């Protein structure tokens, strides 16, 4: 029953010893313990009138006039039950100091409170709430407490089967539309909606329809048509993970609805990552849930698939806006080329050159298909024959040709002009010389009898003292030109 406190409750008793108090009636001006109510508990204080015996405790009122001594809070017997002596005692409904909750001089409540219940209003504007991080609390619906094992605040959710770890887990309340009971640890996908809840069915990875909307794992058993919680992300505890490997990735099974597998599904099965194995155990195993539904090719933002067919290839189209996209298309036949699209294959065939034919010096191993072409008459050996004064060495294609009788060289005398004398060898000691300015010869003879000179002298000249000179006149000196006749020399103009 309840603990009840009432104002102005006081009676007398003559009970001796350690037994329950037999109440003798209310003191004038006060109420009796009947105000507490039959079966309820209350705080009491009692003392021996005119004596030193006293006791404070918790008792249970039993109608019509009995109060038991259930718990002794303080007493004249060092906190233990008092053996009361004979005589009248006064007993009343008390509010023991050890149970009182009050604010101190700073406005703070510093007492240790084991439990607070029956609060129906709000707790308004607290600056903070500090939880006891050492308490080992059991989860219950609507209960918020500190879970020291995982280092988080935990909250018991509706139904009492699921506890939310604040900040590390995410749950969703769903409607079971599977047609059967679904159990903890099974994988579900969104199949629609029912009332204010999404509806779920058991997921399977063999087709997109039962895998694309995979949302999480069942967190509590739900009968068909019932509501319950599924975990969307975070660790799901108390599972049978026997046979799995800690740290292994688990995928949605393509063969068993609602099951997981550590074997990575291959196309055409759908690749859906469910999460990772945290702990392997047959009763307290756990899986960390983080759903990744993967992508179909046409779900990528830069891929545009239209009516796909066997043999399609992806071709990039840079002209689309705002970004280029990959599109499915067929290859186009070219000159002499045919293209055939098949299921998972593209065949490119040569439709132009269909046969190879042997020719002179050429053999062909086959007319079509894999053709081997062989030169049956390779290049012949090439040889060179040496002539007079010529030698030949080496083999094809590298030959060395050498002149073994080069022209006989002769020695030229400085400033002498060689001339022929009717032979192939020039005269090497002719007396005709030229030093760049003057030509000298023992005798100069004009074969036609005429020697000519310019009528205009355009370059200054000095006739050395060892020479004489003559010119056929008249002659004219160009402006600024002089002819100097050295001492002892003559210049005759005819």
GIGITA-V104860 format. One record per backbone hydrogen bond with DSSP energy under -0.5 kcal/mol. CO is the residue of the C=O (numbers start at 1). NH is the residue of the N-H. E is the energy in kcal/mol with one decimal. If there is no record, write none. Layout:
co->CO nh->NH e->E
co->CO nh->NH e->E
This chain:
co->2 nh->4 e->-0.6
co->2 nh->41 e->-2.3
co->6 nh->9 e->-0.5
co->8 nh->10 e->-0.6
co->8 nh->31 e->-3.4
co->9 nh->93 e->-2.1
co->10 nh->27 e->-2.0
co->11 nh->91 e->-2.8
co->12 nh->24 e->-3.4
co->13 nh->89 e->-3.0
co->16 nh->19 e->-0.6
co->17 nh->84 e->-2.2
co->21 nh->23 e->-0.8
co->21 nh->67 e->-1.9
co->22 nh->14 e->-0.5
co->25 nh->12 e->-1.5
co->27 nh->30 e->-2.4
co->31 nh->10 e->-2.2
co->32 nh->35 e->-1.6
co->33 nh->36 e->-1.8
co->33 nh->37 e->-0.6
co->37 nh->40 e->-1.9
co->40 nh->61 e->-2.5
co->41 nh->4 e->-3.4
co->42 nh->59 e->-2.4
co->43 nh->94 e->-1.5
co->44 nh->57 e->-2.2
co->45 nh->92 e->-2.2
co->46 nh->55 e->-2.3
co->47 nh->49 e->-0.6
co->47 nh->90 e->-2.0
co->48 nh->51 e->-2.9
co->53 nh->48 e->-2.5
co->54 nh->76 e->-2.2
co->55 nh->46 e->-2.3
co->56 nh->73 e->-2.5
co->56 nh->74 e->-1.9
co->57 nh->44 e->-2.5
co->58 nh->70 e->-1.3
co->58 nh->71 e->-2.0
co->59 nh->42 e->-2.1
co->60 nh->68 e->-2.3
co->61 nh->39 e->-3.1
co->61 nh->63 e->-0.5
co->62 nh->66 e->-2.1
co->65 nh->23 e->-2.7
co->66 nh->62 e->-3.1
co->67 nh->21 e->-2.6
co->68 nh->70 e->-0.7
co->71 nh->58 e->-2.7
co->71 nh->73 e->-0.6
co->74 nh->56 e->-3.1
co->75 nh->78 e->-0.5
co->75 nh->79 e->-0.6
co->77 nh->80 e->-1.6
co->82 nh->84 e->-1.1
co->84 nh->17 e->-2.6
co->88 nh->49 e->-2.0
co->89 nh->13 e->-2.2
co->90 nh->47 e->-1.8
co->91 nh->11 e->-3.4
co->92 nh->45 e->-1.9
co->96 nh->99 e->-1.3
co->96 nh->100 e->-0.8
co->97 nh->100 e->-0.6
co->104 nh->107 e->-1.9
co->108 nh->104 e->-2.9
co->108 nh->110 e->-0.7
co->111 nh->113 e->-0.6
co->112 nh->114 e->-0.6
co->118 nh->120 e->-0.6
co->122 nh->124 e->-0.7
co->129 nh->131 e->-0.5
co->131 nh->133 e->-0.8
co->132 nh->135 e->-0.7
co->135 nh->137 e->-1.0
co->140 nh->143 e->-2.4
co->140 nh->156 e->-0.6
co->143 nh->145 e->-0.5
co->143 nh->156 e->-2.1
co->145 nh->154 e->-3.6
co->146 nh->148 e->-0.8
co->147 nh->151 e->-1.3
co->147 nh->152 e->-1.6
co->152 nh->147 e->-3.3
co->153 nh->166 e->-2.6
co->154 nh->145 e->-2.6
co->155 nh->164 e->-2.9
co->156 nh->142 e->-2.9
co->157 nh->160 e->-2.0
co->162 nh->157 e->-2.9
co->164 nh->155 e->-2.3
co->164 nh->166 e->-0.8
co->165 nh->168 e->-1.8
co->165 nh->169 e->-1.6
co->170 nh->232 e->-3.3
co->170 nh->233 e->-1.4
co->172 nh->174 e->-0.5
co->172 nh->230 e->-2.5
co->173 nh->198 e->-0.5
co->174 nh->228 e->-1.8
co->175 nh->177 e->-0.8
co->175 nh->200 e->-2.4
co->176 nh->225 e->-2.5
co->182 nh->222 e->-2.7
co->183 nh->186 e->-1.9
co->186 nh->218 e->-2.9
co->187 nh->203 e->-2.2
co->188 nh->215 e->-2.2
co->188 nh->216 e->-1.2
co->189 nh->191 e->-0.5
co->189 nh->201 e->-1.9
co->192 nh->199 e->-2.1
co->194 nh->197 e->-2.0
co->197 nh->194 e->-3.0
co->198 nh->175 e->-2.6
co->199 nh->191 e->-2.5
co->199 nh->192 e->-1.1
co->200 nh->177 e->-2.2
co->201 nh->189 e->-2.6
co->203 nh->258 e->-3.7
co->204 nh->207 e->-0.6
co->205 nh->270 e->-3.6
co->207 nh->210 e->-0.5
co->208 nh->211 e->-1.6
co->208 nh->212 e->-3.0
co->210 nh->204 e->-1.6
co->211 nh->214 e->-1.8
co->213 nh->190 e->-1.9
co->216 nh->188 e->-2.3
co->217 nh->231 e->-2.9
co->218 nh->185 e->-2.9
co->222 nh->182 e->-2.5
co->223 nh->226 e->-2.2
co->226 nh->176 e->-2.7
co->228 nh->174 e->-2.9
co->229 nh->219 e->-2.3
co->229 nh->220 e->-0.8
co->230 nh->172 e->-2.4
co->230 nh->232 e->-0.5
co->231 nh->217 e->-1.8
co->232 nh->291 e->-0.7
co->233 nh->170 e->-2.3
co->234 nh->289 e->-3.0
co->235 nh->237 e->-0.6
co->236 nh->287 e->-1.6
co->239 nh->241 e->-0.9
co->239 nh->285 e->-2.5
co->241 nh->244 e->-2.1
co->245 nh->248 e->-2.4
co->248 nh->277 e->-2.3
co->250 nh->274 e->-2.7
co->250 nh->275 e->-1.4
co->251 nh->261 e->-2.4
co->253 nh->205 e->-2.3
co->256 nh->259 e->-1.8
co->258 nh->187 e->-1.9
co->259 nh->253 e->-2.3
co->261 nh->251 e->-3.8
co->262 nh->264 e->-0.6
co->266 nh->269 e->-2.0
co->270 nh->272 e->-0.9
co->272 nh->252 e->-2.2
co->273 nh->292 e->-2.4
co->274 nh->290 e->-2.2
co->275 nh->250 e->-2.5
co->276 nh->288 e->-3.1
co->277 nh->247 e->-3.0
co->279 nh->281 e->-0.6
co->279 nh->286 e->-1.6
co->281 nh->241 e->-3.1
co->285 nh->239 e->-2.7
co->286 nh->278 e->-2.2
co->286 nh->279 e->-1.9
co->287 nh->236 e->-2.6
co->287 nh->289 e->-0.7
co->288 nh->276 e->-2.1
co->289 nh->234 e->-2.1
co->292 nh->273 e->-2.5
co->296 nh->299 e->-1.8
co->297 nh->300 e->-1.4
co->300 nh->303 e->-1.6
co->302 nh->326 e->-2.9
co->303 nh->305 e->-0.5
co->304 nh->306 e->-0.5
co->304 nh->328 e->-0.9
co->309 nh->312 e->-1.8
co->313 nh->329 e->-2.3
co->315 nh->327 e->-2.9
co->316 nh->318 e->-0.6
co->317 nh->320 e->-0.7
co->317 nh->325 e->-1.8
co->325 nh->317 e->-3.1
co->326 nh->304 e->-3.4
co->327 nh->315 e->-2.8
co->329 nh->313 e->-3.0
co->334 nh->337 e->-2.5
co->336 nh->351 e->-3.2
co->336 nh->352 e->-1.4
co->338 nh->349 e->-3.2
co->340 nh->347 e->-3.0
co->342 nh->344 e->-1.2
co->342 nh->345 e->-1.0
co->345 nh->342 e->-3.3
co->346 nh->348 e->-0.5
co->347 nh->340 e->-2.8
co->347 nh->349 e->-0.5
co->349 nh->338 e->-2.5
co->349 nh->351 e->-0.7
co->352 nh->354 e->-0.9
co->359 nh->362 e->-2.3
co->361 nh->376 e->-2.5
co->361 nh->377 e->-1.2
co->363 nh->374 e->-2.8
co->367 nh->356 e->-1.9
co->369 nh->371 e->-0.9
co->371 nh->373 e->-0.5
co->372 nh->365 e->-2.4
co->374 nh->363 e->-2.9
co->374 nh->376 e->-0.8
co->382 nh->396 e->-0.6
co->387 nh->390 e->-2.1
co->389 nh->404 e->-3.1
co->389 nh->405 e->-1.0
co->391 nh->402 e->-3.0
co->393 nh->400 e->-2.9
co->395 nh->398 e->-2.1
co->397 nh->399 e->-0.6
co->398 nh->395 e->-0.8
co->400 nh->393 e->-2.3
co->402 nh->391 e->-2.9
co->402 nh->404 e->-0.7
co->410 nh->412 e->-0.5
co->413 nh->416 e->-2.2
co->415 nh->434 e->-2.3
co->416 nh->418 e->-0.7
co->419 nh->427 e->-3.4
co->424 nh->426 e->-0.6
co->427 nh->419 e->-0.6
co->431 nh->433 e->-0.6
co->432 nh->417 e->-2.9
co->433 nh->440 e->-2.5
co->438 nh->435 e->-1.7
co->440 nh->433 e->-2.5
co->445 nh->447 e->-0.7
co->446 nh->449 e->-1.2
co->455 nh->476 e->-2.7
co->456 nh->458 e->-0.7
co->457 nh->478 e->-2.6
co->461 nh->484 e->-2.8
co->462 nh->464 e->-0.7
co->463 nh->486 e->-1.9
co->464 nh->467 e->-1.8
co->469 nh->492 e->-2.8
co->471 nh->473 e->-0.6
co->471 nh->494 e->-2.6
co->476 nh->457 e->-3.0
co->478 nh->481 e->-2.3
co->482 nh->461 e->-1.9
co->483 nh->485 e->-0.5
co->484 nh->463 e->-3.3
co->484 nh->486 e->-0.7
co->486 nh->489 e->-2.3
co->490 nh->469 e->-2.9
co->491 nh->493 e->-0.5
co->492 nh->471 e->-2.3
co->492 nh->494 e->-0.6
